[in-house]
Every structure is written in structure tokens, then in C-alpha cells.
Amino acid sequence: MPKILLLCLLNPKLWCPVDKTLILASQSPQRLRLLKDYGFSIEVRIPQIDETPQPEESARVLVERLALTKLRDVVDLEETGLAADTVVEFDGEILGKPGSQKKAITMLKDLSGQTHNVVGGIALRHMGQDISGTITTEVTFRDLTNEEIMDYVEVGESLDKAGGYAIQGRGADLISRVEGCHENVIGLSMSAVFELMKFLKVRE
């Protein structure tokens, strides 16, 4: 099965979406919205998998493994489907979804004034073939006060977002710089998706 390091291409809209329905193995509203914005007809299927990191597993290995596992959980061999996973990597530690306000506050305090990596894994199945890859975006937070962190967590965006923030929402106010693919930070790099589709000849 091919595996590639994905790049953020400059103009993904040069390619057209697939003719038939694309299965999205994700319950993420952000990924669904991005795909629909590019003209895809989507069927959502929600995978039921264990997302626990394995011992000594790097962020890139983790997101690629989880994307493939999600894909294979709900997409049949003869179907065309897509899955993704996203984590934040900071100071050698993988940060997933905080799940609680207390953990979100801790994450945001750690990220304040620092640069971290948002690592996305994408897996695509088409005509019985699977392909996967990863893409990394550098994000730098400005220096945040405790009050700003508390106010942001109260908004309610933090709990189900990797790293405890949503760049497509109020979380954009926390950020001073993005180096790389902005959509990857939202949850799905569409340029990377089209790169995988081009590789598998989903649409010539």
C-alpha cells in the first residue's frame, strides 16, 4: 500500500471532485463542510475504533494508522471513501481532544507563546486500493493571559478539538502565525486530498 508525505498544493481547485458519492469515515462537521465546499456529494459513516496511541508512537505514525483504521472500518473495498485524523504535537507530546475544560486550559497554557505542529493523517480507498499520507502545519500562538484562556474555554470550542482550539472559530484569535496548510489545522487539507485522488486516478 503506498504511503506518501503530503504537500500543501497551491491550487487544489484545479481538480474536479469524484462523479459518485464519496464516503466520509468521520463525524467531524469541519471535514464534512470542507468537502461539500469543494463540491463533493458525501455519505457520512461513523467508524467505531480505539484511538488510543500505541507506546512510543509518533504523531505522524498515529494519525496515519488511525485514518487507515477508520477507513477500513466503514468503507467497503469496491467503494470510494476518505478518512482522516488530526493531532497537535508539542514538545514531543501528542495532544488530542482535551475532553474537559480543565485539560483544555492546561493545553492552552502550554501552547501560549509557543510553536506547535498540527499533524494530519489522510487515507483514501478507491477501486480496492488504499493510499495514505501525512501533512504537518506549524502554528504559533501569541502570548495569552490566563483571562484570555479562561474566556476562550468558556466559549465551548475546546473540548472536541485537537490541542483545545478551533482555528475556524474564536480560536483564530489565539494564533499569531500559520506556516503551511491552513485547512489541515481545521481538520482536512483539501490539497492533500486531491493529491491522493490524483495518485489513485479517482478522476483523471
C-alpha positions, 0 to 999 in steps of 0.5 A: 500500500503506498504511503506518501508525505503530503504537500500543501498544493497551491491550487487544489481547485484545479481538480474536479471532485469524484462523479459518485458519492464519496464516503466520509469515515468521520463525524467531524462537521469541519471535514464534512463542510470542507468537502461539500465546499469543494463540491463533493456529494458525501455519505457520512459513516461513523467508524467505531475504533480505539484511538488510543496511541500505541507506546512510543508512537509518533504523531505522524505514525498515529494519525496515519494508522488511525485514518487507515483504521477508520477507513477500513472500518466503514468503507467497503473495498469496491467503494470510494471513501476518505478518512482522516485524523488530526493531532497537535504535537508539542514538545514531543507530546501528542495532544488530542481532544482535551475532553474537559475544560480543565485539560483544555486550559492546561493545553492552552497554557502550554501552547501560549507563546509557543510553536506547535505542529498540527499533524494530519493523517489522510487515507483514501480507498478507491477501486480496492486500493488504499493510499495514505499520507501525512501533512504537518502545519506549524502554528504559533500562538501569541502570548495569552493571559490566563483571562484570555484562556479562561474566556476562550474555554468558556466559549465551548470550542475546546473540548472536541478539538485537537490541542483545545482550539478551533482555528475556524472559530474564536480560536483564530484569535489565539494564533499569531502565525500559520506556516503551511496548510491552513485547512489541515489545522481545521481538520482536512487539507483539501490539497492533500486530498486531491493529491491522493485522488490524483495518485489513485486516478479517482478522476483523471 
